[in-house]
Amino acid sequence: MSELSSSVDKIYDRVRQMAINFEFMPGERINESKLSKTLGASRTPLREALNRLVAEGFLDFENGRGFFCRALSPDKILSLYEARVAIESEALRLAVERAADQDILGLETFVEECEPAYLSSRSARELVDLDEEFHMRVAALSGNPELIRILTNINARLRYVRCIDMEDRREGVPADHLRILQMLKSRDEEGAVKALRKHIVKRSEEATAAVKTAYSQLYVPAF
């Protein structure tokens, strides 16, 4: 790997994390000069990293105006949830068909080990990590790396809002995971997908409420 490629990757990783956490405010124009100084990076690798993040949906770009933090709106959040449902449903269908019994047993062990953490953890971020890990493990059982790649992107773009949503759902998540697992073990494709959709599907009013909470957290003055 060339020195430039390595530099771009490091900048990309840092700015991607900033975008995931909304360290840039929604719709905010990104000051490339200021960001370059903050990261100790030159403009060329920074610009390349920013372009990659635009292509992946983490940032927006407007000709003649520059780079912007992505918007945080109910419509966008709802679209991401709809995409997540579609990707995970297909991955689960393939998992029902392709997963080895021993791999499903490995997933069952993971679910059993994680259940206490949903009640004891005080961090919504930790809970989202656990939930994402379950869903990524299910997706991995599909044997389709492209579905995993797309799901990874969607998860990252939903992460901030999901941390808000998880606070109200922590007690129901383990039961949902267990239900999905049981359907997978019995190779019940229809039942598995139905359980998955019930677990993930977000209604418009829920997305709106989550976005309002997100804005209230982002714009609360620091004391």
C-alpha positions in Angstrom: 0.0 0.0 0.0 1.4 3.4 -1.0 1.9 6.1 1.6 -0.9 8.2 0.0 -3.3 5.3 0.1 -2.5 4.7 3.8 -3.0 8.4 4.6 -6.4 8.4 2.8 -7.5 5.3 4.7 -6.6 6.8 8.0 -8.4 10.1 7.2 -11.4 8.3 5.8 -11.7 6.2 9.0 -11.6 9.3 11.2 -14.0 11.4 9.2 -16.3 8.5 8.8 -16.5 8.1 12.5 -17.2 11.8 12.9 -20.0 11.6 10.3 -21.5 8.5 12.1 -21.6 10.3 15.4 -22.8 13.6 13.8 -19.7 15.5 15.0 -20.7 17.6 12.1 -24.2 19.0 12.5 -26.9 17.8 10.1 -26.7 19.9 6.9 -23.5 21.7 8.1 -21.0 22.7 5.4 -17.7 21.1 6.1 -14.8 23.6 6.3 -12.1 21.6 4.5 -9.3 24.0 5.6 -10.3 23.8 9.3 -10.8 20.0 9.1 -7.4 19.6 7.4 -5.7 21.4 10.3 -7.7 19.4 12.9 -6.7 16.1 11.4 -3.2 17.2 10.5 -3.8 16.1 7.0 -3.1 17.7 3.6 -6.0 18.7 1.4 -5.4 16.0 -1.3 -5.9 12.9 0.8 -8.7 14.7 2.7 -10.6 15.5 -0.5 -10.3 11.9 -1.6 -11.6 10.6 1.7 -14.5 13.1 1.6 -15.4 11.9 -1.9 -15.5 8.3 -0.7 -17.8 9.2 2.1 -20.1 11.0 -0.3 -20.3 7.9 -2.5 -21.2 5.8 0.6 -23.9 8.2 1.8 -22.2 9.6 4.9 -21.7 13.1 3.4 -23.4 15.2 0.7 -21.7 17.3 -2.0 -23.0 20.3 -3.9 -21.3 21.7 -7.0 -19.8 25.1 -6.3 -20.6 24.8 -2.5 -18.6 21.8 -1.3 -19.1 19.0 1.2 -21.9 18.9 3.8 -22.9 16.6 6.6 -25.8 14.4 5.6 -29.3 15.5 6.5 -31.1 14.0 9.5 -34.7 13.7 8.5 -37.5 11.2 9.2 -37.8 10.4 5.5 -34.1 9.5 5.2 -34.2 7.5 8.4 -37.3 5.6 7.3 -35.7 4.9 3.9 -32.6 3.4 5.6 -34.8 1.2 7.8 -36.7 0.0 4.7 -33.4 -0.8 3.0 -32.3 -2.6 6.1 -35.4 -4.7 6.2 -35.0 -5.7 2.6 -31.3 -6.6 2.9 -31.7 -8.5 6.2 -34.8 -10.4 4.9 -32.9 -11.7 1.9 -29.9 -12.6 4.0 -32.1 -14.5 6.4 -33.8 -16.4 3.6 -30.4 -17.5 2.3 -29.3 -18.3 5.8 -32.3 -20.6 6.3 -31.3 -22.4 3.1 -27.5 -22.4 3.5 -26.4 -22.2 7.1 -24.8 -25.3 8.7 -26.4 -26.6 11.8 -23.2 -26.1 13.8 -23.1 -22.4 12.8 -26.7 -21.9 13.9 -25.7 -23.5 17.2 -22.8 -21.0 17.4 -25.3 -18.2 16.9 -27.6 -19.7 19.7 -24.6 -19.6 22.1 -24.0 -16.0 21.3 -27.6 -15.1 21.9 -27.6 -16.8 25.3 -24.4 -15.2 26.4 -25.6 -11.7 25.4 -29.0 -11.8 27.1 -27.8 -10.6 30.5 -26.0 -7.6 29.0 -29.2 -6.1 27.6 -30.5 -5.7 31.2 -27.2 -4.8 32.9 -25.6 -2.4 30.4 -26.1 1.3 31.0 -24.8 2.3 27.6 -27.1 2.4 24.6 -24.1 2.3 22.3 -23.1 -1.1 23.8 -26.6 -2.4 23.3 -26.6 -1.3 19.7 -23.2 -3.1 19.3 -24.7 -6.3 20.6 -27.8 -6.0 18.4 -25.7 -5.3 15.3 -23.5 -8.2 16.1 -26.4 -10.6 16.2 -27.8 -9.3 12.9 -24.4 -9.3 11.2 -23.9 -12.9 12.3 -27.2 -13.9 10.8 -26.3 -12.1 7.6 -22.9 -13.9 7.5 -24.8 -17.2 7.5 -26.2 -16.2 4.1 -22.7 -16.7 2.6 -23.2 -13.5 0.6 -20.5 -10.9 1.2 -22.3 -8.2 -0.9 -25.3 -8.3 1.4 -22.9 -8.0 4.4 -21.2 -5.0 2.8 -24.4 -3.2 2.2 -25.8 -4.0 5.7 -22.6 -2.7 7.3 -23.1 0.6 5.5 -26.7 0.9 6.5 -26.0 0.1 10.1 -23.4 2.8 10.3 -25.7 5.4 8.8 -28.5 4.5 11.3 -26.2 4.2 14.3 -26.9 7.6 15.9 -30.6 7.2 15.7 -30.5 3.5 16.8 -28.7 4.5 20.0 -31.7 6.7 20.8 -34.2 4.0 19.9 -32.5 1.3 21.9 -33.1 3.0 25.2 -36.8 2.1 25.0 -36.4 -1.4 23.5 -33.6 -3.1 25.5 -35.9 -5.5 27.3 -37.6 -6.7 24.1 -34.6 -7.3 22.0 -33.3 -10.6 23.4 -36.8 -12.1 23.0 -36.9 -10.9 19.4 -33.5 -12.4 18.7 -34.5 -15.7 20.2 -37.7 -15.8 18.1 -35.7 -15.2 14.9 -33.2 -17.9 16.0 -35.9 -20.5 16.7 -37.4 -19.9 13.2 -33.9 -20.2 11.7 -33.2 -23.5 13.6 -36.4 -25.0 12.3 -35.6 -23.8 8.8 -38.9 -21.9 8.7 -38.2 -19.2 6.1 -41.6 -17.5 6.3 -41.7 -17.5 10.1 -38.1 -16.2 10.3 -38.6 -13.3 8.0 -41.9 -12.4 9.7 -40.1 -12.3 13.1 -37.3 -10.3 11.6 -39.6 -7.7 10.0 -41.5 -7.3 13.3 -38.2 -6.7 15.1 -36.9 -4.1 12.6 -39.7 -2.3 10.8 -40.0 1.3 11.8 -43.2 3.4 11.3 -43.1 7.0 10.1 -44.2 8.4 13.5 -41.4 6.4 15.2 -38.8 7.7 12.8 -40.1 11.3 13.4 -39.9 10.9 17.1 -36.4 9.5 17.0 -35.2 12.3 14.8 -36.7 14.9 17.1 -34.8 13.3 20.0 -31.6 13.2 18.0 -31.9 16.9 17.2 -32.6 17.8 20.9 -29.4 15.9 21.9 -27.3 17.4 19.2 -28.2 20.9 19.9 -28.3 20.9 23.7 -25.7 23.4 24.9 -22.7 22.0 26.7 -22.2 23.2 30.3 
